[in-house]
Amino acid sequence: MDEMNFDWDDLRLFLAVAREGGLAAATHSTGKSAPTLGRRMLTLERRMGRELFHRMARGYELTADGQEFLQKAIELESNIRPMIAIDSQLAAPIIKVSAGIWVTHLLCAHVPELVGTDRIRIRFIASDEVADIGRREALIGVRNQRPQGIGLAGRKVTRVRFAVYANNSNVETWARVIANTPSAKWVQEQAQTAKSIEVTNPRNALDLALTGTARAVLPTFIGNRFDVLKQVSPLINELEHDQWLVTHHEDRFLPQVRKIIDRIYVVLKDTGATN
């Protein structure tokens, strides 16, 4: 062992599997999936040229070599942990959440529910451009379709609906967002000859609607949040879409990521996103 190159992550995963007595139980403490843990343990055994585990139907049991390795790993753990211990606030994980402008607007209003009492730092990436979760540009994404990429996992949340909102039904000027989104294209078709005010940020379309200056196409979970706004059109069927929470299939096992996913799901449901 002393003559080989080991990284702390190898030892950390080995200790978890050895202490928990199996792969499934170790997923919670390591944030790794059972298949990933199985591959890492097999790779470790091959590097050492030793069989560390008896693979039983009921779990993993240490061999004699595994017991010997466990004792050495525990000694190393006691020496390594003080060296990697840092200020707890700095150690708080950053959970990057990628979503469109409207979902980010909604989530920002519910940060206390998302964070709770946990030491978690959330970074919102608000854009209509899709962040690449496979490349870890974000850990969690709120998307309008089922994930298709390799290694991605999805959880369907709800159905998002859209309508036209205004301060009152007499407002005829349109808030026209200069963008390539379905809602922007819909307004462009509807307001070809009508008065309009152009904006480059969808949030400003909401601002114009709130002041009574223009009517705007909004998701119903946004428009219905403001008492001064009225729905002045039927639901726009062609803009409806499903809403999905997406993450990498391995990252979803990380405890803090799992918590944020579950809490975002509740917020999107409880704030009337199905209206």
C-alpha positions, 0 to 999 in steps of 0.5 A, a space after each residue: 500500500 505504501 508503494 502505490 499511489 492512492 487518492 483520498 477518494 479511493 480510501 473514502 469510498 472503500 471505508 464507506 462500503 466496508 463500514 456500511 457492509 454493501 454498496 446500496 447502504 454506502 450510496 447515502 454517505 458517499 453520494 455515489 451510485 451503487 454501480 459507480 461504487 462497485 466499479 471503484 471497488 473493483 478497480 481498487 482491488 485490481 490495482 492492489 492485486 488483492 480481493 478485498 470483499 466477498 460479494 454476497 447476496 446480502 452485501 459486501 463482507 471483508 476478506 482477510 486482506 480487506 480487514 488488513 487494508 481497513 485498519 491501514 485505511 482507518 489510520 490514514 483517515 485519522 491523519 488526513 481528516 485534520 489536514 482537509 478540515 476547513 472552515 465550515 462555511 467555506 465548505 458549504 457546497 455550491 448547488 448551481 441551478 439552471 432555469 429560465 427567467 420565470 422559474 428563477 424569478 419564482 425560486 428566488 422568492 422561495 430561497 428560505 424554503 430551498 435552503 432550510 437550515 442546511 449549509 448550502 449555497 445556491 447559485 441561480 443561472 437564469 437564462 433561456 440558454 440551456 446549461 450543459 448538465 453533463 459537463 457540470 455547467 449546472 447541477 440541477 436544471 429546470 427544463 421544458 422536456 424530458 432529458 435526452 442526454 447520456 447520463 442524465 436523470 429527469 423527474 417530471 414536475 408539472 404542466 406549464 401554461 401561458 396566458 396574456 396578462 394586463 393591468 386591465 382588459 383595455 390595455 392594447 399595447 403589447 410587451 414584445 420580448 426580442 428573443 427566440 422563445 416560443 412565447 416571444 414568437 407567439 407575441 410577434 405573430 399576434 402583434 404584427 400591426 398592434 402597438 408594442 414596446 420592445 424589451 430584451 429581458 422578459 422580466 421587463 415585460 412583467 414590469 410593463 404589465 404591472 404598471 399598466 403600460 402593456 399586456 404581456 404573455 406570462 406563465 400562469 404561475 407568474 401572472 397569478 402571483 400579482 393581484 394587480 394583473 388580470 388574465 385577459 386571454 384564454 390559455 394559450 394551448 400552443 405554448 403549454 409544455 411539461 416541466 422537468 427537473 434534470 440532473 446527472 444520474 450520479 449527482 442526484 445521489 449527493 445528499 445536498 443535491 437530493 434535498 434541493 431537487 426535492 424542495 424545488 419540486 415542492 415549490 413548483 407544485 405548491 406555488 400553483 405552477 399547474 394553474 
